[in-house]
Amino acid sequence: MKFKFSVLSILLLLCGCTEGSKGDAEESTAAANVEVLPFEFLLDGLDRQRKVRLYLPPDYALSDESYPVLYMQDGQNLFDQATAYAGEWGVDETLNQLAQQQALKFIVVGIDNGGDKRMNEYSPWENKRFGPPEGELYMKFIIEVVKPYIDNNYRTKPEPQYTAIIGSSMGGLIAHYALHAYPHVFGKAMIFSPAYWYSPQVFEFSKTHKAALDAKIYVMFGDKEGDGMIVDTGHMERQLKEQGHPRQNMLFKRVVGGEHNEALWRQEFSSAIQWLFAP
C-alpha cells in the first residue's frame, strides 16, 4: 500500500491533541452541560490513569428519558478550545443545536488521549516505527471499565444499536477496530480520516472479524489528506462491499478540499451523527 504524509500530518498524529499544549490560561469554551468527571479511571495493564469528559443532553436533569451514548476519542479536543490541540470539534454546541431543532439527543463520553502513548493506545497492531500495540487493552478499558460506569450511573440505552464509537485519524483506526472486534457492544462507528496506513493488518482483521450486518459505518476523509488516505479508504470500501456489508448501512464520504485537521472533523460531525442515527 502506498501512503504519503507531510511532516505536519505526522506531527498531528503524534501530538494528537494532548491537553496542555496551549496552556491553561485560555478561557474555557465548553458548554454548561459538559463536565469533567471528578476522578480519573485506571487503565488496567497499562498503569495509567485517564480523564473522562461527559456531555449530557440540555434537559437531562428535567427528564426521565434514556439516551444513546457516543464514546469519543481525543476527549481534549471535543468540547473546549482551552484544552484542544488545534481547535475543538464543537460537539457540545452541535448537539445542543440538534437537541433543540430535531430532538436528537445523546450522552457523550469523551475519553482523553494518552499523550505520547496515543499512537500505541489507538492501535491493536504493531507498527515498528511507533512501538508495541496497546489498542486491545485500551478497548477493554472502555468496554469493561468506562461503559459499565456510565451505564450504571446515567440513563443510557446500552444496547449496540444505541452505542457508537467515534474517532479521527488514529482514533478512527481504533473506532474501526472496535466496531469489528466487539459487534455485541458497538452498533455504529464514525470513522474520520482513518489511519489505515498504520498497519495493513486492519484489512486482514476486517475480513475475519466482521461488523454486525445492521451496524452502521460512516467513513469520512478529505481529498487533500494525501494519496495514501484516498487509496486506503477506497480499498476498505471495496472490501466491505465485497464481504457483503449492506450498502445502505455504510457511507464513505470524500470531502473536496478537506485537510487532516479538526476543522474538517468539526464541519462534518453534525451530518455524520444524523446519518448514523437516522430512523
C-alpha positions in Angstrom: 0.0 0.0 0.0 1.2 3.5 -0.8 0.8 6.4 1.5 2.3 9.8 1.8 2.1 12.1 4.8 3.6 15.5 5.3 5.7 16.4 8.3 2.7 18.4 9.7 0.4 15.3 9.3 2.9 13.2 11.3 3.2 15.8 14.0 -0.6 15.9 14.3 -0.8 12.2 14.6 2.0 12.1 17.2 0.7 15.1 19.3 -2.9 14.2 18.7 -4.5 16.9 20.7 -2.7 16.4 24.0 -4.0 18.7 26.7 -1.7 21.4 28.0 -0.2 22.1 24.6 -2.0 25.5 24.7 -1.7 26.1 28.4 -4.4 26.6 31.0 -4.8 30.4 30.7 -7.2 30.3 27.8 -10.9 30.6 28.8 -13.0 27.5 28.6 -15.5 27.4 25.7 -17.2 24.2 26.9 -21.0 24.4 27.3 -22.6 24.3 30.8 -23.8 20.7 30.2 -20.2 19.4 29.8 -18.3 18.2 32.9 -15.0 16.5 33.6 -15.7 13.5 35.9 -14.1 14.2 39.3 -11.8 11.2 39.3 -9.6 9.5 36.7 -10.1 5.9 35.5 -7.4 3.3 35.8 -6.3 1.6 32.6 -5.6 -1.9 33.8 -2.5 -3.4 32.4 -1.1 -0.1 31.3 -0.6 1.5 34.7 -2.1 4.8 33.6 -5.0 6.9 34.6 -7.3 8.7 32.2 -9.6 11.7 32.4 -13.1 11.4 31.1 -15.3 14.3 29.9 -19.1 13.9 29.9 -21.8 15.7 27.9 -25.4 15.3 28.9 -28.4 16.5 26.9 -29.6 20.0 27.9 -32.7 18.7 29.5 -31.2 15.7 31.2 -31.9 16.9 34.8 -35.6 17.6 33.9 -36.3 14.4 32.1 -36.6 10.7 32.8 -35.5 9.7 29.3 -32.7 7.3 28.5 -30.3 8.2 25.7 -27.9 6.7 23.1 -24.2 7.1 24.0 -21.3 8.2 21.9 -17.9 7.0 23.0 -15.4 9.5 21.5 -11.6 9.5 21.4 -9.3 12.5 22.0 -11.6 14.0 24.7 -9.4 17.1 25.0 -10.5 18.2 21.5 -14.2 17.7 21.7 -15.7 20.5 23.7 -13.2 23.1 24.8 -10.9 25.4 22.9 -8.7 25.8 26.1 -7.7 22.1 26.0 -7.8 21.4 22.3 -4.6 20.8 20.3 -5.6 22.5 17.1 -9.2 23.7 17.6 -12.1 21.9 19.2 -14.8 19.9 17.4 -17.7 21.9 19.0 -19.5 18.7 19.8 -21.4 20.3 22.7 -22.7 23.2 20.6 -23.6 21.0 17.7 -25.5 18.5 19.8 -27.3 21.3 21.8 -28.5 22.6 18.5 -29.6 19.2 17.3 -31.4 18.6 20.6 -33.3 21.9 20.2 -34.1 21.7 16.5 -34.6 18.0 15.9 -35.0 16.5 19.4 -31.9 14.4 18.6 -30.2 13.8 22.0 -27.2 11.9 23.2 -24.8 11.3 26.0 -21.2 11.8 25.0 -18.3 10.2 26.8 -15.1 11.9 25.8 -12.0 9.9 26.8 -8.8 11.8 26.8 -5.9 10.5 24.7 -2.7 9.3 26.3 -0.4 12.0 25.0 2.8 10.4 23.9 1.1 7.0 24.2 -1.7 7.9 21.8 -0.4 6.1 18.8 0.1 2.9 20.8 -3.3 3.0 22.6 -5.2 3.7 19.4 -3.9 0.6 17.5 -4.2 -3.1 18.3 -1.5 -3.8 15.8 2.2 -3.2 16.0 4.0 -0.5 13.9 7.7 -0.9 14.2 8.2 2.9 13.9 5.9 3.7 16.8 6.3 0.7 19.1 4.1 -2.0 20.7 0.3 -2.0 20.3 -1.9 -1.3 23.2 -5.3 -1.0 21.4 -6.7 -4.2 22.8 -6.1 -3.1 26.4 -7.4 0.3 25.6 -10.7 -1.1 24.2 -11.1 -3.4 27.1 -10.7 -0.4 29.3 -13.6 1.3 27.5 -15.8 -1.8 27.5 -15.1 -3.2 30.9 -14.5 0.0 33.0 -15.9 3.1 31.4 -19.0 1.8 29.7 -20.3 -0.1 32.8 -19.7 3.0 34.9 -21.6 5.2 32.5 -24.5 2.7 32.2 -24.8 2.2 35.9 -24.7 5.9 36.8 -26.6 7.6 33.9 -29.8 6.9 32.0 -28.4 5.2 28.9 -29.6 2.9 26.2 -26.8 0.4 26.5 -27.7 -1.9 23.5 -25.4 -1.9 20.4 -27.9 -0.1 18.2 -27.7 2.9 20.6 -23.9 2.8 21.2 -21.4 4.5 18.8 -17.7 4.5 18.8 -16.1 7.7 17.2 -12.6 8.9 16.4 -10.4 10.6 13.9 -7.0 9.7 12.5 -5.6 7.1 14.9 -8.9 7.5 16.8 -10.6 6.5 13.5 -8.4 3.4 13.4 -9.4 2.2 16.9 -13.1 3.0 16.2 -12.9 0.8 13.1 -11.3 -2.0 15.1 -13.9 -1.6 17.9 -16.9 -2.0 15.6 -15.4 -5.2 14.1 -14.0 -6.7 17.3 -17.0 -6.0 19.5 -20.2 -6.2 17.5 -22.1 -7.1 20.6 -21.1 -3.7 22.1 -20.9 -1.2 19.3 -23.5 -0.9 16.5 -22.4 2.4 14.9 -19.0 3.9 14.1 -18.0 7.4 13.0 -14.6 7.0 11.4 -13.0 10.2 10.3 -9.7 10.4 8.3 -8.8 6.9 9.5 -5.1 5.9 9.8 -5.4 2.7 7.9 -1.8 3.2 6.8 -0.6 2.4 10.3 -0.9 -1.3 9.8 -2.0 -3.5 6.8 -3.5 -5.9 9.4 -6.6 -3.7 9.6 -7.6 -5.1 6.3 -7.0 -8.8 7.2 -8.7 -8.3 10.6 -11.8 -6.8 8.9 -12.1 -10.0 6.8 -12.1 -12.4 9.7 -13.9 -10.1 12.3 -17.0 -8.6 10.7 -19.2 -5.9 12.0 -22.8 -6.9 12.5 -24.8 -6.6 9.3 -27.1 -4.0 10.9 -24.1 -1.9 12.1 -23.8 1.5 10.5 -20.4 2.6 9.3 -19.6 6.3 8.4 -16.2 6.9 7.0 -15.2 10.5 6.0 -12.0 11.9 4.7 -10.7 14.9 2.8 -9.2 14.8 -0.7 -6.2 16.9 0.5 -5.2 14.3 3.1 -2.8 12.6 0.7 -2.8 9.9 -1.9 -2.5 7.2 0.8 -5.7 8.3 2.5 -7.6 8.1 -0.8 -6.2 4.7 -1.7 -6.7 3.1 1.7 -10.2 4.3 2.3 -11.1 3.1 -1.3 -9.6 -0.3 -0.5 -11.6 -0.6 2.7 -14.8 0.5 1.0 -14.4 -2.1 -1.7 -13.5 -4.8 0.8 -16.6 -4.2 3.0 -18.9 -4.2 0.0 -17.3 -7.5 -1.3 -17.7 -9.0 2.2 -21.4 -8.3 2.0 -21.9 -5.5 4.4 -25.2 -3.9 3.3 -24.5 -0.8 1.3 -27.3 1.1 2.9 -25.5 0.7 6.2 -22.2 2.2 5.2 -21.2 5.6 3.8 -17.8 6.6 2.5 -17.6 10.4 2.1 -14.8 12.3 0.3 -14.8 16.0 1.1 -13.5 18.3 -1.6 -10.7 20.5 -0.1 -10.8 18.6 3.2 -7.5 18.5 5.1 -6.3 16.4 8.0 -7.4 18.6 10.9 -10.1 19.4 13.5 -11.7 22.0 11.2 -12.7 19.2 8.8 -13.9 16.9 11.6 -15.9 19.7 13.3 -17.5 20.6 9.9 -18.6 17.0 9.2 -19.7 15.9 12.7 -23.3 17.0 12.5 -24.2 15.4 9.2 -22.4 12.2 10.2 -24.2 11.8 13.5 -27.6 12.5 11.8 -26.9 9.7 9.3 -25.8 7.2 11.9 -28.9 7.7 14.0 -31.4 8.3 11.2 -34.7 6.4 11.8 
